[in-house]
Amino acid sequence: MSKPVIEVNNLYYRYPRSNDYVLKDINFSVEKGQFLAITGENGAGKTTLSLILSGIIPQAKGGKMHGNVIVCGLDTQKEDLAVLSQKIGIVLEDPETQLFTTKVFNEVAFGAENLGLPREEIIKRAKWALKVVRLEGYEERHPTMLSGGQKQRVAIASALTMRPDIMVLDEPTSQLDPIGTIEVFEVVKELKQKYGMTIIMVTHKSEEIAAFADNVLVINQGELLTFGTPKEVFSNKEVIKKAWITIPQVSSLYLDLLDKGLQLEEFPILPEEGVRLVKQKIS
């Protein structure tokens, strides 16, 4: 078995000027090419964990950290952020906080420029990244004139020019409408399936978790509550109640049918699973 691309061991963290740990005894690993969703109620420590995975915490924000986080064989507390950024890219919740140039192409090329790459290589990477996020033809647009989903895709493309092995997305669709949400998730799906990229996404959106994630990590009050497949997590009533997780609509329908006395063979998390189970029951 290959070594995990992310290993988190006995992780504790508290912010500067605070005595309270926001993350406590976190342990998990992620295999190459997996899609891990991180979820839990607001304030549970999800964003803090994503910043730790990228090395921004504690290197840029300080604080006290115990344990270790190894990304692609590199210790995030010791390795230079410039080196880490070539292994793990991060996209924040609000794309506008990451956009600051006057053209989409310049925005996307910025990360590769910071690596000191030759001009030809920068252009090549920027064109590739725009193609991946389906924004070819938008090169001369001003980023502020784009839709929310398009802005988020520009932010993803900017990280892609660094050619990272891992992409961390911190609630990338929380401010988007349904169309923008689908746009972003389709791009992320392609990054995983076509390019073999490892995806770490902080999100509350259970429908998308069910459709795209390989595993789900649930954080509750700074502690790892559970780690498992979407079906294992969404079918765990104790976890759902404790962490205030919203389950997919088809799963809610299943529970309603159970209350009405209709017994189904398995717990559905995808619409097609629910349709198949109901058809089996009434046929």
C-alpha positions in Angstrom: 0.0 0.0 0.0 1.3 3.5 -0.9 2.0 6.0 1.8 -0.8 8.5 2.4 -0.3 12.0 0.9 -1.7 13.6 4.1 -1.0 12.3 7.6 -2.3 14.1 10.7 -1.1 12.8 14.0 -2.1 13.9 17.5 -2.9 17.4 16.3 -3.7 20.1 18.9 -3.9 23.8 18.1 -4.7 27.1 19.8 -4.6 30.6 18.4 -2.2 33.3 19.7 -3.4 35.0 23.0 -5.8 32.1 23.7 -5.6 29.3 26.2 -8.3 27.2 24.6 -7.5 24.6 21.9 -9.7 24.9 18.9 -8.5 21.5 17.6 -7.8 18.6 20.0 -6.3 15.2 19.3 -7.1 15.0 15.6 -5.8 11.9 13.8 -6.5 10.9 10.2 -4.9 10.2 6.8 -5.8 10.7 3.2 -4.7 8.6 0.2 -3.6 10.0 -3.1 -6.5 10.8 -5.4 -9.2 10.7 -2.7 -11.9 13.3 -2.1 -12.3 14.1 1.6 -15.2 16.3 2.8 -14.8 18.0 6.1 -18.0 19.0 7.8 -19.5 20.0 11.1 -21.3 22.9 12.7 -20.0 26.5 12.5 -17.1 27.2 14.7 -16.1 23.5 15.0 -12.6 24.1 13.7 -12.9 23.2 10.0 -11.3 26.3 8.5 -8.5 26.1 11.1 -7.8 22.6 10.0 -7.7 23.5 6.3 -5.2 26.3 7.1 -3.1 23.9 9.1 -3.0 21.4 6.2 -1.7 24.1 3.9 1.0 25.2 6.4 -0.5 28.8 6.8 -1.1 27.8 10.4 1.1 28.0 12.3 3.8 29.5 10.0 1.9 32.7 9.0 -0.7 33.0 11.8 1.3 31.7 14.8 -0.4 30.1 17.8 0.6 26.9 19.6 0.5 23.6 17.7 1.3 20.1 19.0 1.5 16.9 16.9 2.5 16.9 13.3 1.0 17.2 9.8 2.8 15.6 7.0 1.8 16.6 3.4 3.5 14.7 0.5 6.3 13.8 2.9 6.8 17.4 4.1 6.3 18.6 7.7 4.0 21.6 7.4 5.6 23.2 10.5 9.1 23.1 9.1 9.0 23.3 5.4 9.0 26.7 3.7 5.5 27.9 2.6 6.8 28.5 -0.9 7.7 24.8 -1.2 4.4 23.7 0.4 2.4 25.8 -2.0 3.7 23.7 -4.9 2.3 20.6 -3.1 -0.9 21.8 -1.7 -3.1 24.7 -3.0 -5.8 26.4 -1.0 -8.9 28.3 -2.2 -10.8 30.3 0.4 -14.6 30.7 1.0 -14.8 34.2 -0.5 -13.0 34.3 -3.9 -12.9 38.1 -4.0 -10.3 38.0 -1.1 -8.0 36.2 -3.5 -8.6 38.3 -6.7 -6.6 41.5 -7.1 -5.5 42.0 -10.7 -7.5 43.6 -13.6 -7.5 40.6 -16.0 -8.5 37.0 -15.5 -5.3 35.8 -17.3 -3.0 37.9 -15.1 -4.9 36.6 -12.0 -4.4 33.0 -13.0 -0.7 33.5 -14.0 0.2 35.1 -10.8 1.0 31.9 -8.8 3.3 30.6 -11.5 5.0 34.0 -11.8 5.8 33.8 -8.1 7.6 30.5 -8.7 10.1 32.4 -11.0 9.2 30.1 -14.0 10.1 31.1 -17.6 7.5 33.2 -19.4 6.6 30.4 -21.8 5.9 28.0 -19.0 3.8 30.6 -17.1 1.7 31.1 -20.2 1.4 27.4 -20.8 0.3 26.7 -17.2 -2.2 29.6 -17.2 -3.8 28.4 -20.4 -4.0 24.9 -19.1 -5.6 26.0 -15.8 -8.2 28.1 -17.6 -9.1 25.2 -19.8 -9.5 22.9 -16.7 -11.9 25.3 -15.0 -13.8 26.0 -18.3 -13.0 29.7 -18.6 -11.3 29.8 -22.0 -12.3 33.0 -23.7 -12.4 34.9 -20.4 -8.7 35.9 -20.4 -9.3 39.6 -20.9 -12.3 40.0 -18.5 -12.0 41.9 -15.3 -12.4 39.4 -12.4 -15.0 41.6 -10.6 -17.3 41.4 -13.6 -17.6 37.6 -13.3 -20.4 35.7 -11.6 -19.7 34.1 -8.2 -19.2 30.7 -9.6 -16.8 32.1 -12.3 -14.8 34.0 -9.6 -14.4 30.8 -7.6 -13.2 29.0 -10.7 -10.6 31.7 -11.3 -9.4 31.3 -7.8 -9.1 27.5 -8.4 -7.3 28.1 -11.6 -4.8 30.4 -9.9 -3.9 27.7 -7.5 -3.7 25.1 -10.3 -0.9 27.0 -12.0 1.3 26.0 -9.1 0.6 22.4 -10.2 -0.2 21.1 -6.6 -0.8 17.5 -5.8 -3.5 18.4 -3.3 -6.3 21.1 -3.5 -7.9 22.4 -0.3 -11.2 24.3 -0.7 -12.7 26.0 2.3 -16.4 26.2 1.7 -16.0 27.2 -1.9 -19.7 27.2 -2.7 -21.2 28.7 0.5 -21.9 32.0 -1.1 -22.9 30.6 -4.5 -26.3 30.0 -6.1 -27.2 26.5 -7.3 -25.8 27.1 -10.7 -22.5 28.4 -9.3 -22.3 25.5 -6.9 -22.7 22.9 -9.7 -20.0 24.8 -11.8 -17.5 24.5 -9.0 -18.3 20.9 -8.1 -18.0 19.8 -11.7 -14.6 21.3 -11.9 -13.5 19.7 -8.7 -14.8 16.3 -10.0 -12.7 16.7 -13.1 -9.6 17.5 -11.1 -10.0 14.3 -9.2 -11.1 12.0 -12.0 -9.1 13.3 -14.9 -5.9 14.6 -13.2 -5.8 12.4 -10.1 -5.7 15.3 -7.7 -6.4 14.8 -4.0 -9.3 17.0 -2.9 -10.0 18.3 0.6 -13.2 20.3 0.8 -14.8 22.0 3.8 -18.5 22.1 3.1 -22.0 21.8 4.7 -23.7 20.7 1.4 -24.7 17.1 2.1 -26.1 16.4 -1.4 -22.7 17.2 -3.0 -20.8 15.3 -0.3 -22.9 12.2 -1.1 -22.3 12.6 -4.8 -18.6 13.4 -4.8 -16.8 12.5 -1.6 -14.9 9.2 -0.9 -14.8 9.9 2.9 -16.2 12.4 5.3 -14.5 13.8 8.4 -16.9 15.3 11.0 -15.5 17.8 13.5 -17.5 18.7 16.6 -16.2 21.3 19.1 -12.6 20.9 17.9 -12.6 17.1 18.1 -12.9 14.4 15.4 -16.3 13.0 15.9 -16.2 10.4 13.1 -14.4 9.5 9.8 -16.0 7.3 7.2 -17.8 7.0 3.9 -20.7 9.3 3.2 -23.2 6.5 3.7 -21.6 5.5 7.1 -21.7 9.1 8.3 -25.2 10.1 7.1 -26.7 6.9 8.5 -25.3 7.5 12.0 -28.1 9.2 13.9 -26.0 9.9 16.9 -23.3 11.7 14.8 -25.9 13.7 12.8 -27.7 14.9 16.0 -24.5 15.8 17.8 -22.8 17.7 15.0 -26.0 19.3 13.6 -25.3 17.8 10.1 -27.9 18.1 7.4 -28.4 14.8 5.6 -29.4 14.5 1.9 -33.1 14.9 1.1 -33.4 11.3 -0.1 -32.0 10.1 3.3 -34.6 12.3 5.1 -37.3 10.7 2.9 -36.0 7.3 3.8 -36.3 8.1 7.5 -39.9 9.4 7.0 -40.8 6.2 5.3 -39.4 4.2 8.1 -41.5 6.1 10.6 -44.5 5.2 8.5 -43.6 1.5 8.7 -42.1 1.0 5.2 -38.9 -1.1 5.5 -36.2 -0.6 2.9 -33.2 -2.8 2.5 -30.5 -0.1 2.7 -29.9 3.6 3.6 -29.9 5.8 0.4 -27.8 8.9 0.1 -28.2 9.5 -3.7 -31.5 10.1 -5.5 -31.0 7.2 -7.8 -30.6 4.9 -4.8 -33.8 6.1 -3.3 -35.7 5.6 -6.6 -34.3 2.1 -7.0 -35.2 1.0 -3.5 -38.8 2.3 -3.7 -39.3 0.6 -7.1 -38.1 -2.7 -5.6 -40.6 -2.3 -2.7 -43.7 -1.5 -4.8 -42.9 -3.9 -7.7 
